[in-house]
Amino acid sequence: MNLREYLAQQRRLVDAELDRLVPPEAAAPETIHRAMRYSLFAGGKRIRPILCIEAARAVADASDGVVAAACALELIHTYSLIHDDLPALDNDDYRRGKLTNHKVFGDAMAILAGDALLTLAFQVLAALDTTAERKTRLIAELAAASGTVGGMIGGQVADLEGEGKLPTAHLLETIHRAKTGALLRASLRLGAIYAGADDARYAALSCYGERVGLAFQIVDDILDVEESSAALGKTAGKDAQQHKITFPAVYGLEASRRMAEEECARAHQALEAFGPRAERLRELADLIVHRKS
């Protein structure tokens, strides 16, 4: 099975589980469930849950139940996108080629839809069919990756407060290791924890996640400069308009491209001990660096 077929198969697997986990639109209160599902099924690539699933498969063959844990990552990611698009933050009208949540349901319902997805993520982890120790570790990992100290929210705060400031390498790294990198690294860690990885394999997958997370953000920043709104499915050029601190702003486009390739190579190196079991993770690293949207 080639990579495109594999990704389509994995997206179907994740989407089916998300459909099972999230209340149907007809469940009361209907409006909030419509809003949650609107953004959740708006056509995401499902990169984070797929990374989680593949991390578990790299550790152990019997890891079918990891799909629900992987879906918790997508719930958190989608909540963050809904809130990011609000007028008080990035103030964007389009996401994945569709009107953003608040443009369809209003600011108040969009805030609540994000809140609902956030809380559901931890409900999903608490209900997993695994040991109490593993559930505790999974919940703690996802909470830390989403939080204020080195996590996604902390990175978002640094990003907001950095607008208009002199772009420096230190501030750039502070923002993106937390804002994007923490949740991507957590994707690998959740898979490793669920599959019972030992310390060495957990550390190797964490290293891979850090490298892939940084590469992902570098490429995101490059695409915001080079691609059209139609290609991205969201408003292009917003980083420059809002004077955000980005890799092209600090290093330039050519150096940024080299950095993304270097991070991809380091991600490959982190997987050496897994041999062929990690082949899909290697392909995913290459995909993240060479994507166009």
N, C-alpha and C positions, 0 to 999 in steps of 0.2 A: 504494500500500500504506500503510495507516494505521500509527501507531506500535506498536499492540499486535501487529499481524500481523508487522511488521518485527522486533520484539524476539523474538517466538516463533521466527521464521526464523533469526535470529542465534544464539539459544540452541541450536537444533538443530545448527547449523553448529559451534559451539564444543563441544557435547557429543560430537558424532561425532569430532572431532579429539582430545578428551580420552580418549575410549574407545580410540582408536588408539594414543595415546602411553603410556597407563598399562597395565602388565602385567595380563592377565586374572586373575580370581579363582582359576582353576585352576592358574596358574603357581606353582611352588614358590618361596619358602615361602608357602603359600596364605593363612595367617592375616593376614599383613601386607598382602597385596594386597586381601583382603576389607575390611580396616580402612581402607585408603586410599580404596577405591572407595565405601565406605559414606558417608563424609563428602563426597567429591568430587561424588557424584551424589545428594545429599540435597535438591536443589531450589533451588540458588542462582540469583540473578538474572543472573549473568554480566556485571555492569555493567563491571568492569574490562577483561575481554577485548573487550567490545563497544566501549568507548571507544577501545581500542588500534586495533581494526580501522577504526573511523571516522576516527581521526586519520590513518591511512595513506591512506584513501580521499580525505580532504580534500587530501592532498599529491599523490597520483598514482593514476591509474586502475588500473594493473597492480600490484596489491598482494595478490593471492590468497594468497601464501605467508605473509602476516602472521598467519594464524590460529594457526599453531603458536607463534609468538612471543607472541601474545595468551594462549594457554593457559598459558604459563609464569607469567603473572600470577595466574591462577586457582589454580595449584598452590601458589604462595606464600601467597595469601590463605587457602586452605583449611587449609594447615599452621598458619597463625597462629590460626585459629579453633579447631582441635583443641587446641592448646596453651593458648589463652586459657580454654577451658572446664574445664581440669584443676583439681582441688581446690586445688593450690598457687597458682593464679592467681584466676580469677573464680569457680571452683567452681560451674559451672552444669550442670543436669541436661538441659536441652533446647536444641536449636539447629535452626532451621528447622522447628519442630514435631515433631522426632524426638529420641529420646534422644541425648545427646552421645556422642562416640566412646568415651570412657573408661567410660561407663556400660554400653556393649555389649561392649567388648573388653578393659577393664581399663586402669589407668593406664599400665602399662609398654608395652603394645601401642599405645596412643594416642600416647605420646611417640614411639615408633618410626615410626608412621604419619606423624606430622608431619615428622619428620626425613627420611623417605623422599620425601615430596612436595617438600620444600625442595631436596633434592639433585637430584631429577628435573628440577626447573625449569631448572637450569643445564645439565643434560645436553641438554635440549630445545633451548635456545638455541645450544649448541655445535654441534648437528647441523643447524642451519638452512641452507637452500640460498641463501646470500647471501655477500657478500664477507667476508674475514677481518676487515677493518677494522670493518665494521658489526657482525659478531658480537661483536667485542671491546667495542664501545661498548654494545651491548645488554646483555651480561653485566655490564659495569661499572655501568651505570645501574640494573639490577635489584638488584644486590648492594648498592649504596649506599642505594637506597630501602628495602631490607629491613634495613639494618644499625643500628649504634649511634649514629653521628654524624649527627643530623638525619633518621634513618630510623625505620622501624617499631619495631624493638626498642628503640631509644633512647626513643621515645615511650611504649612500654609500661612501661619502667623508670620514667620520670617519672610516669606514671599510677599505678603501684603505690606509689611513694614519696610521691605527693601525697595519698594517702588520709588523711583526717582533718586535713589542713592547711587553713589559711585559703584559701578560693578566691579567687584573684586573676586578673586579666586576663592578666598576663604568664605565669603558670604554665599557665593554660588554653591559651594560644596555643602555648607550648613543647610541651605534650603532643600537641595534636591536629594541628599542622602536620607532626609526625613520625609519630605513631601511625597516623593515617588518611590524612592529606594526601599523605605522601611516595609511597605506593604508587599512589594515584589519579593523582598527577602523573606518575609513571613510566608509567602506562598510556598517557597521551598521548605521552610522550617515546619510548617503544618503537615506537609506530606511526609517529611522525615519523622516527625513525632508520631503521627498516626501509624506509620509502618514499623515503629520500634527501632529506629536507627540507633546505633551506638554513637559514642561521642565523636569518633573520627569521621564517620559518614555524615553526621549532623553538621559538623564544622565544615566539611567539604561542600555540602549543599548550601550552607549559609554563605560561604565564600562565592560560590557560583551565583547565588541570588543577589549579593551585593554588586557583583560585576555586571550582571544583566540589568539590574535596576539602574545603575549609572548609565549604561549604554542606552537603555530605553529613554531616559530623560534627555540625553545628548541628542538623540535622533529626533525626539519630539520637538526640541528647540530648533533644530535644523529645518524640519518640515514646516514649522510655523513661518519660517522665512521664505522657503523655496516653493511650497505647494499652494494651490488655490483653495479657496473655501469649499468648492465643490469636491475636490479630491479629499480634503480632510474631513468633510462632514460637519465642520464647525468654522467659525470665523477665523480666517488666516490673518496673520500680521498683528494679532492682539498683543503679543508680548512687547513689540516695539511701541505700539500705541500707548500702552500702559507703563512704559519705561521699566519693564521687568528685567531682573538680572538673569541672563541666560548664557549658555555656553558660547553661542556666536558673538554675543555682546562682549564677553570677556576674552575669548581666544580667537575669534574669527571663524568663518565657515570651514576652511580647509583644515585648520588645526583641530576643530571640533570633530570633523569626519575621521581624522586619524585617531583621535582619542576613543571614539566609538569602536573602531576596529581593534584597538589595543585592549579595550575592556572585554570585547568578544573573545579575543585570544586568551585572556586570563580566565574567562569563564570556562573555556574548553579545558584549560590546564587543571582547573579545580576538579574536573570530573574524571581525571585519569584513572583513579582507583576503581571506578565503577565499570570500566570496559564497555562492552556493547550494550549493557543494560541502560546506559545513559545516552544512547544514540539520539533519541528524540529530544532530549534536553539540549544536545549540541545543535540539532537542527533548529530548535526554537531560539537559541541564542543568535544564530545566523539570521533567522527571520526577523527578529527584533531590530537588528542593526541595518538590514537592507530593505525594510518596509518603506512604503511610500504614503502611508496614511496612519 
